[in-house]
């Protein structure tokens, strides 16, 4: 009993104990003041304060840890009853839509003209001039 009183006396009279109790009292007083000021506000502004959004301007992520990654390709579930158009599975780069009738005619005409040009032998262009004496 005497030892307990001695320990209590030493703790309560130490500088660290006193400063810790003063800081605790200061924190309690400031919390009390904040609660009183919050109670004096009108209800609409109180809701705005309590529901104000948190805006994060910058996040830096050092590492990303993926615990589980699953990828499943269930091609067995694909059912094709009629085969019309195209079936594209995966990445398709540089594909175009089917040509319209006009585009087909233009393409055939262009190929025909190109073939006609190839059939005609190309003569080199020359210029003949007389010598001046």
PAVEX-994283 format. One record per residue: residue number from 1; residue in one letter; x, y, z of N, C-alpha, C in turn. Coordinates in Angstrom, 2 decimals, decimal comma. Example, Ala and Ser with C-alpha at 12.3 -4.5 7.8 and 13.67 -1.06 7.14 Angstrom:
<palos>
<palo 1; a; <13,19; -5,69; 7,80>; <12,30; -4,50; 7,80>; <13,20; -3,30; 7,80>>
<palo 2; s; <12,85; -2,25; 7,08>; <13,67; -1,06; 7,14>; <12,90; 0,03; 7,87>>
</palos>
This chain:
<palos>
<palo 1; x; <0,82; -1,19; 0,00>; <0,00; 0,00; 0,00>; <0,87; 1,26; 0,00>>
<palo 2; x; <1,88; 1,25; 0,84>; <2,78; 2,39; 0,91>; <3,56; 2,51; -0,40>>
<palo 3; x; <3,96; 1,36; -0,93>; <4,71; 1,36; -2,18>; <3,85; 1,92; -3,33>>
<palo 4; x; <2,57; 1,56; -3,34>; <1,66; 2,09; -4,36>; <1,53; 3,60; -4,25>>
<palo 5; x; <1,43; 4,13; -3,05>; <1,33; 5,58; -2,87>; <2,61; 6,27; -3,30>>
<palo 6; x; <3,75; 5,63; -3,01>; <5,03; 6,21; -3,42>; <5,13; 6,28; -4,94>>
<palo 7; x; <4,73; 5,22; -5,64>; <4,78; 5,21; -7,10>; <3,83; 6,26; -7,67>>
<palo 8; x; <2,62; 6,36; -7,13>; <1,68; 7,38; -7,59>; <2,24; 8,78; -7,40>>
<palo 9; x; <2,86; 9,02; -6,24>; <3,43; 10,33; -5,94>; <4,55; 10,66; -6,93>>
<palo 10; x; <5,43; 9,66; -7,23>; <6,55; 9,90; -8,13>; <6,06; 10,17; -9,57>>
<palo 11; x; <5,07; 9,40; -9,99>; <4,55; 9,62; -11,34>; <3,84; 10,95; -11,48>>
<palo 12; x; <3,05; 11,31; -10,53>; <2,27; 12,53; -10,63>; <3,13; 13,78; -10,48>>
<palo 13; x; <4,25; 13,67; -9,82>; <5,11; 14,83; -9,63>; <6,25; 14,90; -10,64>>
<palo 14; x; <6,33; 13,97; -11,60>; <7,40; 14,03; -12,59>; <7,01; 15,04; -13,69>>
<palo 15; x; <8,03; 15,60; -14,36>; <7,82; 16,60; -15,41>; <7,11; 16,00; -16,61>>
<palo 16; x; <7,49; 14,79; -17,02>; <6,87; 14,14; -18,18>; <5,39; 13,89; -17,92>>
<palo 17; x; <5,09; 13,43; -16,70>; <3,68; 13,14; -16,37>; <2,85; 14,42; -16,41>>
<palo 18; x; <3,40; 15,50; -15,86>; <2,67; 16,76; -15,85>; <2,45; 17,29; -17,26>>
<palo 19; x; <3,49; 17,23; -18,11>; <3,34; 17,74; -19,48>; <2,35; 16,87; -20,28>>
<palo 20; x; <2,36; 15,57; -20,05>; <1,41; 14,69; -20,75>; <-0,02; 14,98; -20,31>>
<palo 21; x; <-0,23; 15,21; -19,02>; <-1,60; 15,52; -18,56>; <-2,05; 16,89; -19,07>>
<palo 22; x; <-1,12; 17,86; -19,15>; <-1,47; 19,17; -19,68>; <-1,85; 19,08; -21,16>>
<palo 23; x; <-1,08; 18,31; -21,94>; <-1,41; 18,13; -23,36>; <-2,75; 17,44; -23,53>>
<palo 24; x; <-3,03; 16,46; -22,69>; <-4,30; 15,76; -22,76>; <-5,46; 16,71; -22,44>>
<palo 25; x; <-5,29; 17,54; -21,44>; <-6,33; 18,51; -21,09>; <-6,54; 19,52; -22,23>>
<palo 26; x; <-5,45; 19,96; -22,83>; <-5,55; 20,90; -23,95>; <-6,31; 20,27; -25,11>>
<palo 27; x; <-5,99; 19,02; -25,45>; <-6,68; 18,33; -26,54>; <-8,17; 18,16; -26,23>>
<palo 28; x; <-8,49; 17,83; -24,98>; <-9,90; 17,67; -24,60>; <-10,65; 19,00; -24,70>>
<palo 29; x; <-10,01; 20,10; -24,30>; <-10,64; 21,41; -24,39>; <-10,87; 21,81; -25,85>>
<palo 30; x; <-9,88; 21,55; -26,70>; <-10,04; 21,92; -28,12>; <-11,13; 21,08; -28,78>>
<palo 31; x; <-11,24; 19,83; -28,43>; <-12,32; 18,99; -28,97>; <-13,67; 19,51; -28,50>>
<palo 32; x; <-13,74; 19,89; -27,25>; <-14,99; 20,43; -26,70>; <-15,39; 21,72; -27,44>>
<palo 33; x; <-14,42; 22,60; -27,71>; <-14,70; 23,85; -28,43>; <-15,18; 23,56; -29,85>>
<palo 34; x; <-14,54; 22,60; -30,52>; <-14,96; 22,25; -31,88>; <-16,38; 21,69; -31,89>>
<palo 35; x; <-16,71; 20,87; -30,91>; <-18,07; 20,32; -30,85>; <-19,09; 21,43; -30,60>>
<palo 36; x; <-18,75; 22,39; -29,74>; <-19,67; 23,50; -29,48>; <-19,86; 24,36; -30,74>>
<palo 37; x; <-18,77; 24,63; -31,47>; <-18,90; 25,44; -32,68>; <-19,68; 24,69; -33,76>>
<palo 38; x; <-19,54; 23,38; -33,80>; <-20,30; 22,59; -34,76>; <-21,78; 22,58; -34,41>>
<palo 39; x; <-22,10; 22,59; -33,13>; <-23,50; 22,60; -32,70>; <-24,16; 23,95; -32,97>>
<palo 40; x; <-23,38; 25,03; -33,01>; <-23,97; 26,35; -33,26>; <-24,25; 26,60; -34,74>>
<palo 41; x; <-23,67; 25,80; -35,64>; <-23,91; 25,97; -37,07>; <-25,32; 25,54; -37,43>>
<palo 42; x; <-25,86; 26,11; -38,51>; <-27,18; 25,68; -38,97>; <-27,07; 24,30; -39,62>>
<palo 43; x; <-28,15; 23,54; -39,67>; <-28,09; 22,14; -40,13>; <-27,58; 21,96; -41,56>>
<palo 44; x; <-27,91; 22,90; -42,46>; <-27,47; 22,72; -43,85>; <-25,95; 22,85; -43,98>>
<palo 45; x; <-25,36; 23,81; -43,29>; <-23,90; 23,95; -43,37>; <-23,22; 22,81; -42,63>>
<palo 46; x; <-23,86; 22,28; -41,59>; <-23,29; 21,16; -40,86>; <-23,21; 19,93; -41,78>>
<palo 47; x; <-24,25; 19,72; -42,58>; <-24,23; 18,59; -43,51>; <-23,14; 18,78; -44,56>>
<palo 48; x; <-22,96; 20,02; -45,04>; <-21,93; 20,29; -46,03>; <-20,54; 20,04; -45,48>>
<palo 49; x; <-20,34; 20,40; -44,22>; <-19,02; 20,20; -43,61>; <-18,76; 18,71; -43,42>>
<palo 50; x; <-19,76; 18,00; -42,94>; <-19,58; 16,57; -42,67>; <-19,49; 15,75; -43,96>>
<palo 51; x; <-20,13; 16,21; -45,04>; <-20,14; 15,44; -46,29>; <-19,22; 16,04; -47,34>>
<palo 52; x; <-18,30; 16,89; -46,98>; <-17,43; 17,51; -47,97>; <-16,53; 16,45; -48,60>>
<palo 53; x; <-16,34; 16,52; -49,93>; <-15,56; 15,48; -50,60>; <-14,07; 15,66; -50,33>>
<palo 54; x; <-13,37; 14,55; -50,37>; <-11,93; 14,56; -50,23>; <-11,33; 14,59; -51,62>>
<palo 55; x; <-10,49; 15,57; -51,89>; <-9,87; 15,71; -53,20>; <-8,40; 15,31; -53,08>>
<palo 56; x; <-8,01; 14,33; -53,87>; <-6,63; 13,87; -53,88>; <-5,99; 14,40; -55,15>>
<palo 57; x; <-4,97; 15,21; -54,98>; <-4,32; 15,82; -56,14>; <-3,23; 14,95; -56,74>>
<palo 58; x; <-2,54; 14,19; -55,91>; <-1,42; 13,39; -56,41>; <-1,31; 12,11; -55,59>>
<palo 59; x; <-1,14; 11,00; -56,29>; <-0,91; 9,71; -55,62>; <0,32; 9,10; -56,24>>
<palo 60; x; <1,18; 8,59; -55,40>; <2,38; 7,90; -55,88>; <2,30; 6,46; -55,39>>
<palo 61; x; <2,34; 5,50; -56,32>; <2,26; 4,08; -55,98>; <3,63; 3,48; -56,22>>
<palo 62; x; <4,24; 2,94; -55,17>; <5,56; 2,32; -55,31>; <5,46; 0,95; -55,97>>
<palo 63; x; <4,63; 0,10; -55,44>; <4,50; -1,25; -55,99>; <3,03; -1,63; -56,07>>
<palo 64; x; <2,74; -2,49; -57,03>; <1,41; -3,04; -57,17>; <1,52; -4,54; -56,99>>
<palo 65; x; <0,77; -5,08; -56,06>; <0,81; -6,50; -55,79>; <-0,51; -7,11; -56,25>>
<palo 66; x; <-0,43; -8,04; -57,18>; <-1,61; -8,74; -57,68>; <-1,63; -10,11; -57,03>>
<palo 67; x; <-2,64; -10,36; -56,22>; <-2,71; -11,63; -55,52>; <-3,19; -12,75; -56,42>>
<palo 68; x; <-4,14; -12,47; -57,28>; <-4,67; -13,52; -58,14>; <-5,09; -12,91; -59,47>>
<palo 69; x; <-4,73; -13,58; -60,55>; <-5,09; -13,13; -61,90>; <-5,65; -14,32; -62,65>>
<palo 70; x; <-6,85; -14,18; -63,12>; <-7,47; -15,27; -63,86>; <-7,84; -14,80; -65,26>>
<palo 71; x; <-7,57; -15,64; -66,23>; <-7,96; -15,34; -67,59>; <-8,54; -16,61; -68,17>>
<palo 72; x; <-9,74; -16,49; -68,70>; <-10,36; -17,69; -69,22>; <-10,92; -17,41; -70,60>>
<palo 73; x; <-10,60; -18,28; -71,53>; <-11,15; -18,22; -72,88>; <-12,02; -19,44; -73,05>>
<palo 74; x; <-13,30; -19,23; -73,06>; <-14,23; -20,34; -73,17>; <-14,77; -20,39; -74,59>>
<palo 75; x; <-13,95; -20,89; -75,52>; <-14,37; -20,96; -76,91>; <-15,35; -22,10; -77,14>>
<palo 76; x; <-15,43; -23,04; -76,21>; <-16,36; -24,14; -76,34>; <-17,80; -23,68; -76,28>>
<palo 77; x; <-18,04; -22,51; -75,69>; <-19,40; -22,01; -75,56>; <-19,85; -21,23; -76,80>>
<palo 78; x; <-18,96; -21,03; -77,78>; <-19,35; -20,31; -78,98>; <-20,18; -21,23; -79,87>>
<palo 79; x; <-21,33; -20,74; -80,26>; <-22,16; -21,51; -81,16>; <-22,40; -20,72; -82,43>>
<palo 80; x; <-22,09; -21,30; -83,59>; <-22,27; -20,61; -84,86>; <-23,31; -21,41; -85,65>>
<palo 81; x; <-24,48; -20,82; -85,84>; <-25,53; -21,50; -86,60>; <-25,46; -21,14; -88,07>>
<palo 82; x; <-25,22; -19,88; -88,36>; <-25,06; -19,47; -89,75>; <-23,74; -18,74; -89,88>>
<palo 83; x; <-23,12; -18,91; -91,02>; <-21,82; -18,29; -91,24>; <-22,00; -17,14; -92,20>>
<palo 84; x; <-22,14; -15,95; -91,64>; <-22,30; -14,74; -92,44>; <-21,32; -13,70; -91,93>>
<palo 85; x; <-20,75; -12,98; -92,83>; <-19,85; -11,90; -92,42>; <-18,54; -12,44; -91,88>>
<palo 86; x; <-18,04; -11,82; -90,84>; <-16,76; -12,20; -90,25>; <-16,93; -12,49; -88,78>>
<palo 87; x; <-16,10; -13,37; -88,28>; <-16,02; -13,65; -86,85>; <-14,63; -13,24; -86,42>>
<palo 88; x; <-14,53; -12,16; -85,67>; <-13,24; -11,65; -85,23>; <-13,06; -12,01; -83,76>>
<palo 89; x; <-12,07; -12,80; -83,49>; <-11,74; -13,16; -82,11>; <-10,33; -12,63; -81,86>>
<palo 90; x; <-10,19; -11,75; -80,90>; <-8,89; -11,19; -80,60>; <-8,68; -9,86; -81,28>>
<palo 91; x; <-7,44; -9,42; -81,33>; <-7,11; -8,13; -81,92>; <-7,05; -8,24; -83,44>>
<palo 92; x; <-7,73; -7,33; -84,11>; <-7,76; -7,29; -85,57>; <-7,30; -5,90; -86,00>>
<palo 93; x; <-6,10; -5,82; -86,50>; <-5,55; -4,53; -86,89>; <-5,63; -4,38; -88,40>>
<palo 94; x; <-6,06; -3,22; -88,84>; <-6,05; -2,90; -90,25>; <-7,15; -3,57; -91,05>>
<palo 95; x; <-8,18; -4,05; -90,41>; <-9,28; -4,64; -91,17>; <-10,19; -3,54; -91,65>>
<palo 96; x; <-10,81; -3,78; -92,79>; <-11,72; -2,78; -93,35>; <-13,08; -3,41; -93,58>>
<palo 97; x; <-14,06; -2,59; -93,81>; <-15,40; -3,07; -94,12>; <-15,42; -3,60; -95,55>>
<palo 98; x; <-16,39; -4,47; -95,87>; <-16,48; -4,97; -97,25>; <-16,72; -3,82; -98,22>>
<palo 99; x; <-16,24; -3,99; -99,45>; <-16,37; -2,94; -100,46>; <-17,79; -2,87; -100,99>>
<palo 100; x; <-18,23; -1,66; -101,28>; <-19,54; -1,49; -101,91>; <-19,41; -1,81; -103,39>>
<palo 101; x; <-20,53; -1,89; -104,08>; <-20,52; -2,20; -105,51>; <-19,74; -1,15; -106,31>>
<palo 102; x; <-19,91; 0,10; -105,99>; <-19,21; 1,17; -106,70>; <-17,71; 1,04; -106,49>>
<palo 103; x; <-17,32; 0,74; -105,25>; <-15,89; 0,60; -104,97>; <-15,31; -0,59; -105,71>>
<palo 104; x; <-16,10; -1,68; -105,82>; <-15,63; -2,84; -106,56>; <-15,42; -2,50; -108,03>>
<palo 105; x; <-16,38; -1,77; -108,65>; <-16,25; -1,37; -110,06>; <-15,03; -0,48; -110,25>>
<palo 106; x; <-14,84; 0,50; -109,36>; <-13,70; 1,40; -109,48>; <-12,39; 0,63; -109,36>>
<palo 107; x; <-12,36; -0,34; -108,44>; <-11,14; -1,12; -108,25>; <-10,85; -1,95; -109,50>>
<palo 108; x; <-11,89; -2,58; -110,08>; <-11,70; -3,40; -111,29>; <-11,24; -2,52; -112,45>>
<palo 109; x; <-11,82; -1,32; -112,62>; <-11,43; -0,41; -113,69>; <-9,97; 0,02; -113,52>>
<palo 110; x; <-9,57; 0,29; -112,29>; <-8,19; 0,71; -112,01>; <-7,21; -0,40; -112,34>>
<palo 111; x; <-7,56; -1,63; -111,95>; <-6,67; -2,76; -112,24>; <-6,58; -2,99; -113,75>>
<palo 112; x; <-7,71; -2,85; -114,45>; <-7,72; -3,03; -115,91>; <-6,85; -1,98; -116,58>>
<palo 113; x; <-6,95; -0,72; -116,17>; <-6,13; 0,34; -116,74>; <-4,65; 0,10; -116,43>>
<palo 114; x; <-4,39; -0,37; -115,26>; <-3,01; -0,64; -114,86>; <-2,42; -1,75; -115,72>>
<palo 115; x; <-3,20; -2,78; -115,97>; <-2,74; -3,88; -116,83>; <-2,51; -3,41; -118,26>>
<palo 116; x; <-3,38; -2,53; -118,78>; <-3,21; -2,01; -120,15>; <-1,93; -1,19; -120,26>>
<palo 117; x; <-1,62; -0,45; -119,25>; <-0,40; 0,36; -119,27>; <0,82; -0,55; -119,28>>
<palo 118; x; <0,77; -1,64; -118,55>; <1,91; -2,56; -118,50>; <2,13; -3,25; -119,85>>
<palo 119; x; <1,06; -3,52; -120,59>; <1,18; -4,23; -121,87>; <1,86; -3,38; -122,93>>
<palo 120; x; <1,64; -2,08; -122,91>; <2,26; -1,21; -123,89>; <3,73; -1,02; -123,54>>
<palo 121; x; <4,62; -1,26; -124,51>; <6,04; -1,08; -124,20>; <6,36; 0,39; -123,97>>
<palo 122; x; <7,12; 0,63; -123,00>; <7,50; 2,00; -122,66>; <8,75; 2,37; -123,45>>
<palo 123; x; <8,68; 3,44; -124,20>; <9,80; 3,95; -124,96>; <10,48; 5,03; -124,12>>
<palo 124; x; <11,78; 5,00; -124,07>; <12,45; 6,07; -123,33>; <12,30; 7,39; -124,07>>
<palo 125; x; <12,18; 8,44; -123,35>; <12,05; 9,76; -123,96>; <13,44; 10,27; -124,32>>
<palo 126; x; <13,55; 10,68; -125,55>; <14,83; 11,22; -126,01>; <14,63; 12,53; -126,74>>
<palo 127; x; <15,65; 13,33; -126,71>; <15,61; 14,61; -127,43>; <16,87; 14,65; -128,32>>
<palo 128; x; <16,66; 14,90; -129,63>; <17,77; 14,95; -130,56>; <17,94; 16,38; -131,00>>
<palo 129; x; <19,17; 16,88; -130,84>; <19,49; 18,23; -131,26>; <20,70; 18,21; -132,17>>
<palo 130; x; <20,71; 19,12; -133,10>; <21,87; 19,19; -133,99>; <22,97; 19,97; -133,32>>
<palo 131; x; <24,18; 19,68; -133,77>; <25,32; 20,38; -133,22>; <25,43; 21,74; -133,87>>
<palo 132; x; <25,77; 22,68; -133,08>; <26,02; 23,99; -133,66>; <27,48; 24,07; -134,08>>
<palo 133; x; <27,70; 24,55; -135,31>; <29,06; 24,65; -135,83>; <29,54; 26,05; -135,91>>
</palos>
